[in-house]
Amino acid sequence: MSKESTPNEKDQKNQEALLDYIYSEMSLNEEASFKQELETNPALKSELKTYLHLRNLSQQHLPEQKVPPRLTKSLLAELGLRRPWYEAFAKTFMRPALAGACVLAIAITVGYQFRNQGVVEIAQPNPKTMESPLNSFDSEPDLSDLVPTAVASREPEWRVSRQPKLRGFASRQPITLASVGSSVESQPRMPFQVNDDIGQLKQESDLALAHFYYTQGLRLRAMGEHEDAARHFGLAVKKYPTYELKYQVFAQRVDSLFAAEKYEQAQKELAWLGHVSPSLAESVKQRWIQ
Amino acid sequence: MTLTLTTTFYNISLFSNMAESKQSDEALMLAFQSGNHRAFEILIRRHQNGVYNFIYRFLGNPQTTEEVFQEVFIKIHRAAEKYLPNGKFTTWLYTIVRNQCVDTFRRQKLRETLSLDARNEVTDASLGDMIAGDETPPDELASANEIEDILNYALDQLNPEQKEVFLMREKRGFKFEEIANITGASVNTVKSRMRYALEGLRKILKQSKYRELLEERD
């Protein structure tokens, strides 16, 4: 025999079910039967709506507070759970911007170190072999035969604007990821280290080009192309006055001019060679002038 | 070389943090029991906001909240040896939080009562005698402009048993059965307290200028 519930007991059950329904703690069957009850019980439905409004209000207007960071810090200290230094360091790397900046800084430093190690030392004129400066003549050597080839063998231009524009570098501002690749500045302002590097690279390229003309001259000379050889030796001397072997190259030019039977020009330049390097001039003289 | 080392270090620390942060509360607590202090730090960081908010809403005073917050975690730290992974860690945690809050609340009430009962030497009346009855809406409620102020006031009017049930169910998302385990009451009692809590809040909001927010809008 089933015991019928009194109105009060039914009301009590409905109230309990109402909470279960609001907080989704009902099975599907219970939910279905409670929904039926709601359809037939307007008072219960109204109560449900009031509670739902109340829930919304408390969710929207009782915001979650965040623990003040100093409180966490002091608690961890109180419990002896302070982070060791290496974890604090690792924590720094958890921030992508900081990690990026650090990696960039390390990459730049390491890159510069490697590049400086790989650079061939710039050749300087040997004071012992330098008898007198080339520009100390009353008049410069003519080397007029170089004119037509000078245009063809134009040296490359060094364009600073092709370098990366690191705005933070020049203004000594902190470098950020955003500053890399920025094209806001029309005129690149390079840091003095970078300018030094460019100067160094130019010297290196001058040296390489002078050496190229010299070896090219030797090759042409070996092939019997004396006139072309003389022109190449001349380019090395005239365009790259800091070239360490410039006097030897000049001597080769005079020798080539003699070989090309341009005696007048050869005699003239031999006289100049005699001023700057008497020993080399003497050796050329011994070959051609008896 | 430096780059490789940095990247490796970064990856190791990142993955170890990720692995630790994915562990369950119970596993972390067991790890702490076996001497891993980092596990306890993760537990603190994982639950600190929930615990802080519960205490703050229960006691309603930021300064006391900070004191109780610290006391709770110190207690847990000391009691960690006794922890048994029979149930959920959060049930154990909030049992301690709730007990600490109730103790503090009672001490506060006792101090307030003593202060209200202190007789004025001139009028020979206690402060309690001079406070108006609760038939008319109190000034605090009438002047409250923000719903949050009204809700906070309404929460303060609930008794601690109703308030704790409301906060655990509504703000921390515990099920009624879990709340029953935390408070040591039956599920029916918990539901009954919840009903009274909701009814109490509704009653106070109906006295405020935001009463229309509770009314039917369809």
Interface residues (C-beta under 8 A of the other chain):
Chain A: Q15 E16 L19 D20 Y23 E25 S46 K49 T50 Y51 H53 L54 R55 L57 S58 Q59 Q60 H61 L62 P63 E64 Q65 K66 V67 P68 L71 T72 S74 L75 L76 E78 L79 G80 L81 R83 E87 A90 F93 M94 A99 C102 V103 I106 A107 V110
Chain B: M1 T2 L3 T6 T7 F9 Y10 S13 L14 N17 H37 R38 F40 E41 I44 R45 Q48 N49 Y52 N53 Y56 R57 E66 F69 Q70 F73 I74 H77 E146 I147 E148 L151 N152 R169 E170 K171 K175 F176 N188 K191 M194 R195 L198 L201 R202 L205 Y210 L213 L214 E215 E216
